Amino acid sequence: MNRTIELASHVLDTVGDRAEAEIVVGGGVSALTRFANSFIHQNVAEEGYEVSLRVAVDGRVNAARTTSLDNLDGFVDDTIEIAALQRVDENWPGLTPPLDVTDPKHYDEATAEATPADRAGKVADFVAAGPEMRAAGFCETMGHNVAFVNTAGHRAFGRYTRATIDGIHQTGASAGSGHATSKHFGDLDGAAVGALAAGRAQQGLDAFDLKPGEYEVVLAPECVGTIGIFLSFYGFNGKQHAEGQSFVELGEKQFDASINFFDHANDPRALGVGFDAEGTPRQRLELVTNGVTKGVAHDRRTATKAGVHSTGHGDPGSEQWGPIPTHLFLAEGEKSVEEMIASVDRGLYVSTFNYCRVLDPKTLAVTGLTRNGTFMIENGKITGAVTNLRFTQSFVEALTQGRVHAIGNDSRFADSEFGPGFTHVPSLHLESWNFTGGAAG
């Protein structure tokens, strides 16, 4: 029997008829190869599992998680005992009934079975792309299983893989980054990712300070990925929307007509399994269609309050921070990055955002920094590197009607402030971005 199914079944049996309960067990093998100064310095692998349990005793609800498997019976007993001490939860939505769940088949044996030598090969290709530079980063592979059971008789099982290579090349005075993520280890092109990082580092030499102000920008996928995950967490979030903290106005044209955001765990390019932590099947969720805001993510709790069905976005902890689209796609356009740059008279190309923090969740005004490659564009060409800049910008306002000049044809998984694998997005050419100063303020 699969280990996750075995653990979930054991916890369910331990709960017995003492409570309503839902159990999610996820885990498997994760392996990581790190490199610095162009040498591999660490290779680690582990097999581990996390057990999430939510129980309701006469409407009194408690949730807990553990990675310690030594005393699961005690973990269950404690969770139920604490539930009995809680106030009655008037918004407890109950358990998901038995439902059919589609397996999106996001599992690749070659990824799950990748060896240290396999990962070292990707690292070697990355390093070789910048022979006169210092490279640092990691190559990661993982193969995880997820089992769900509840006392209402619902069962679901899925598995997925993820492979990532992420790193920088450094000169004595500059750095450039590159990133790739896929469920297929074979899709990772260490040489191409390394060449992108090395090229940015080389172009980043002799950077100059730029006067703050509004500049036309071409944003690389990492920047767009950060925009997307912030829109998801603070906007397309059923809890934030219900509490009046979200920018979302359903049915209103809040974005440029070229913008189409959707969340789709079953997309062939996606990662993860086909159900959420409440056992709800995941389906494609339209968030923005031709600039019009169409939906927000819901778990069972927020869906009940809103009088709709769960969209399959319940996760351990979503009762606190809300349901979040974590399989986010921005439909790509037709322009290459080179074409977008060529259409800019004077502006900036930005590789990565860093240390972004929300100033106002309602307008999604965010402050942050540029990093690992910010370049001046003049007369359609990159003419030099710019030192890191601080910005203060509403992510929503930046994407409103008329401010999106082009959408790239280079959609891919992009790293963001929340980590890899959450957003699949292209580059964007935007009318303006508000830069307020240098990295110091």
QUILIN-V562574 format. One record per run of one state. SS is the DSSP state (alpha for helix, beta for strand, coil for the rest). FROM is the first residue (numbers start at 0). TO is the last residue. If there is no record, write none. Layout:
BEGIN
SS & FROM & TO
SS & FROM & TO
END
This chain:
BEGIN
coil & 0 & 1
alpha & 2 & 14
coil & 15 & 18
beta & 19 & 35
coil & 36 & 37
beta & 38 & 56
coil & 57 & 58
beta & 59 & 65
coil & 66 & 70
alpha & 71 & 82
coil & 83 & 86
beta & 87 & 87
coil & 88 & 104
beta & 105 & 105
coil & 106 & 107
alpha & 108 & 111
coil & 112 & 114
alpha & 115 & 127
coil & 128 & 132
beta & 133 & 149
coil & 150 & 153
beta & 154 & 169
coil & 170 & 173
beta & 174 & 181
coil & 182 & 183
alpha & 184 & 186
coil & 187 & 188
alpha & 189 & 202
coil & 203 & 206
beta & 207 & 207
coil & 208 & 211
beta & 212 & 218
coil & 219 & 219
alpha & 220 & 233
coil & 234 & 235
beta & 236 & 236
alpha & 237 & 241
coil & 242 & 251
beta & 252 & 252
coil & 253 & 259
beta & 260 & 262
coil & 263 & 273
beta & 274 & 274
coil & 275 & 279
beta & 280 & 280
coil & 281 & 283
beta & 284 & 288
coil & 289 & 290
beta & 291 & 292
coil & 293 & 295
beta & 296 & 296
coil & 297 & 298
alpha & 299 & 305
coil & 306 & 316
alpha & 317 & 320
coil & 321 & 326
beta & 327 & 329
coil & 330 & 333
beta & 334 & 334
coil & 335 & 335
alpha & 336 & 341
coil & 342 & 344
beta & 345 & 359
coil & 360 & 363
beta & 364 & 377
coil & 378 & 379
beta & 380 & 385
coil & 386 & 387
beta & 388 & 393
coil & 394 & 395
alpha & 396 & 398
coil & 399 & 402
beta & 403 & 407
coil & 408 & 410
beta & 411 & 413
coil & 414 & 421
beta & 422 & 424
coil & 425 & 426
beta & 427 & 437
coil & 438 & 440
END
